[in-house]
Amino acid sequence: MIFRYARHTTDLKKIEKFYTEIVGLEKLGGFENHNNYDGLFLGHKNSNWHLEFTTSNEKPQHKFDEDDILVFYVSSKIELKIITNTIETNNILIATPKNPYWIENGLTISDPDGFNIVFSLRELNFTSNDDLTNLAVDKGIQNWSELIEFTQKLPYGRNQNREDFSLIIKENKGTCSSKHSFLKKIADLNKFENVKLILGMYRMHNLNTPKIGNMLLENGLEYIPEAHCYLKLNNQRIDITNNSSNIENLICDIIEEIEIEPEQVNTFKVDYHKKYIQNWIIETDIKMGFEKIWEIREQCIKKLSEYILT
């Protein structure tokens, strides 16, 4: 059975902006002038539910009270923290729900139509009996949220074998590639929905990555395209490379994103990155060859790694 919640509204653009940028839903589709109705579908791909909002020549005649709410369950504390930060950044008022349960167990705000929505944390427990999940359980990790926190707190460091996801725990360290692929692998094994491993290409420069110093400027470069792995949890970007990682610092400089599988963080990621830089050199008419650009990039990463390790 597929569930659709449909509601008439006055402004589809405001609704789309709110539910994509604040709530984190994806635009799944829409329609125009269908029997004098325009519509918008929002939700998550491959989920068995979605929201539909419509407009027409007739204004909505809503009749609701404070107990009429939409509840969005997030599966980790880090997601709830990011949503809270987004709400604060956009100066959205926190509401006090009528039902005391949601005061204790949720965060309430109003959408553009004045309807209350609640964000609440619902932990995802492990269900798989595979070796990788059991390795986490043996560490005393009880659920998905705790696993994310545990992985984020691990020291930064390259593992001996990127294809062995268990080394994150066995070697007690990881990089952006190994940490996020490890989490994605466990999510897949436990059938946790809406967890995507993302390979993002961003413009690395001394403003969004100050730890590289003036390496690029000294070589006459404004930036170098850099590959970075992170997750999308319910369409919220999550970067747990280390405790100070904040994907928001890179948002404006992300050039493109592709979804990959955990096994692709090894050879595929490197090949993809090199091919991207080769094309970038041609398209932007950079007066240096690929080998020189890659050498400068490696020096930047070395500086960055030395900082993270200290």
N, C-alpha and C positions, 0 to 999 in steps of 0.2 A: 504494500500500500504506500502511495506517495501522498504526502501532506502539503497542501498549499494554504497559506493564510493570505486572504485578499482584502484590501482596504482601499476605499476611495480617498483621494487627497486633493490638495489644491495646487501643489507645485512639485512636479516630478524631479526637477533639477535639485531642489533643496533636499528632497528625500534621498535621492541617489548619493549626493555628496555626504550626507550624514551617515547613511548606512554602509557606505564603502570606506570613508575616511575615518570615522569614529568607531563604528562597530566592527569593521573589517570584513564585511561581506563582499562578494564579487558580483558584478553585473553579469547575469546569465543570458539576458536577452530583453526584448521589448517589442512593442508594436505601435503603429500610428494609424489613427482614423479607422479603427475596426468598429463599425457600427457606432461611429461618433465617439469612440473611446481611444485614448492613448494609454499605453501601459508599460510597466517596467518590472522585470523579474530579478530578484536579488537572493543570493544564498551562497552555497559552496558547490562546486562541480562534483558530481557523483554522489551527492547526498540525496536522501529520499524526502527532502522538504525544501521549500523555498517560499519567499514572500512575493506577493504581487501587489503593486500599487497602480491605481488607475486615475485618470482625470477625464472629465467630460464637460459639456456646457453647464451641467448642473453642479452646484456647490455641495460638498459633503454636509450631511446633517448627523453629525456624530453624537451619540448618547453613551457616555462612559463615565465611570467613577474611578476613584483612586485604586481600586482593586483590579482594574483592567490593565494588565501588564503583559509585555513580552519578556520572557526570560531567556538569556543567552548563557549557556554553561561553557566556561573555559576549562581546560584540562590541566593547567599548570599555574603556579603563582607568578611566574615570569610574564605570562600573557596578561594576567590581571593587572600586574604592575604597569605594563606598557599601555594598556587601555586607560588606566588611571592617569598616567602621564599625558596621554593624548587629550583626555577630558580637561585636565588642568591647563594644558597649553592652549586649548581652544576656548578657555574661559566659560566652559559649560557648567551650570550650577548643579550641584549635587542635591537631589531631592530626598525628602524623608518619606518613605513609603508608609501607607496606612497599616499594613500587616507587619507586626513586630518581627515576624520570621525573617523578612527581607532586610530589616535593619541589622539583624545579627549575621545574616548569611548572604548579603549582596551589596552591590553598589548601584544606586538608582539615579537615572537621569531622564529627561523628557526629550522626545524626538520633535521635529519641526511641527507636527500636528498636535503636540501637547500630550501625546500618549506616553505613559511611563514605560521604560524598559529597564531591566535589571541584569547586571552581570554577576554571575555567581560561580564559585569554584567547585567543580566536581572532579575528584581525583579519579584517575584511570589506573586500575590495578592490573598487574601482569597476569596474563592467562596462559602464556606459552610455557612449555616445559623444555625449551631448547637450551643448549649449552651456554649461549651468550646471555640470555635472560637470567639463567640460574647463576651465572657469574656475578651479575649485579645483585641478585637476591642474597647471595652469600656475603655480600658486603654490607648487608643490613638495609639495602634500598628497597622500599616497600611499594613505590608507585612511580608513575611517569614524572610527576612533578619533582619528586625527590631525586630521580635520575638526572634530570636537567640541572638541578642545583649542584649535584655531586660532580657532574662532568665539567660544569663551568669553573668550579673551584680547583680542578686539577691543574698542575703547572703546565706552562707552555713548553712543548718540545716535540721534535720529530720522532716518530716511532720507527722501529727497525723495518717493519713491513706494513705498508699502508693497506694491504689486502687482508690483514689479520685484525679484525675489529676488536678482538679480545685484548689486544695489547694496550688499549686505552686504560683498562683496569690493571692488567698485569704489570705494565711499565709505569703506571701512575702518571701519565702525561699525554699530551696530544696537541695537534695544531687545528686550524680552522677546518681543514679537510677531514682529518681523522675524527675529531670530536663530533662534528655534525653528521658525518656518515655513520658513525657508531650509533648515534641517537636515532637516525632514520632507520637503520637496520633493525634495531629493537622495536621501533614503532611498527614496522612491517611485520615482524614476527608475531607481534601481539595484536595485529589488526587494528591499530589506533588510526582513526580517520583524520584526513586533512592535515597530514604532516608531509611537507615537501622539502626535499633537499635541493637547494638552489645554488647554481654557479653564476655569480654576478661579475660582470666586467665593469670596473669603475676607473675613473680618472684619478690615479694616485699622484698627489702633489704635496708640497710641504705644509699646506693649510689643513687638509683633512687627515694627513699622516705626518705630523710634525716631527716624529722621532727619526725620520730619514734625513733630517737636516736640510742643507742646501745642495744635496747631491745632484738633483735635477737641474736646478738653476745654474750650477757651475758647469754643466754640460749643455747649456742652452736649450733645455727642455722645459715646457710648461707642466707637462705631466707625462706619465707612462700608463697605458692601460694595464691594470692589475686584476688578476682573478682572485675572487674571494668566495668561500663557501659559507653558507648560513642556512637557516631553516625558515620556512613559512609555516606557522602553526595557526590554523584557521585564518589564513591569509595575513597574519601579523608576522612581519620580519623579526626573527630572533637570532642574535649573534652571541654565542656563549664561548667565544675563543678564549677569553679570560674575564676576570671580574670587572675590568674597566671597559670592555668592548661595548660600543654603542653604535648600532647600525644606522641610527639617525644621522650620525656625522657624515655618512657616505651617500645618503639618499639622493641629494642633489647632483651627485657625480656618477651615479650608476648609469652606464651606457646601455646595457642590455642584461637580461636575465634569462636563463634557461633552467628547466628542471632536469636533474640528473638522478641516476641511481647510485647507491653507496659504492658499488664496485667501480664506478667511473671516476672516482677521485684520484685514481692512480694515473695510468697512461693517458686516458681520455682528457682529463683536465689539463695536463701539461701540453698535449698536442693542440688542444683547442686554444689555449692561451698563446702558444707560439704562432699558430696560424693567424690568430686575431691581430697580433702585433705586426706580422709580416704584411697583412692587408692594410693596417693602419699606417705603416711607413709609406706605402705607395699612395694611399688616398690623401694623406696630409703632406706629402712631398717632403718628408723628413730627410735631411742631408746626412744621414748615418745609416750604415748597414744593420741588418738584424743582429749580428753577433755583438756589435758594440752596444746596441740598445739593451740586449739581454744581459750583457755584462754589467751595465749601469743598474739595471733592475735588480740583479743579484746582489750588488753592493748595497742597494737600498734595503732589501729584505734582510741582509746580514745586520745592518744597523738596527733595523726594527726588532729583529730576533734578540739581539744583545740587550736591547732595552727591556723587552718583555721578560727575559730571563732574570734580569736584575730586579 
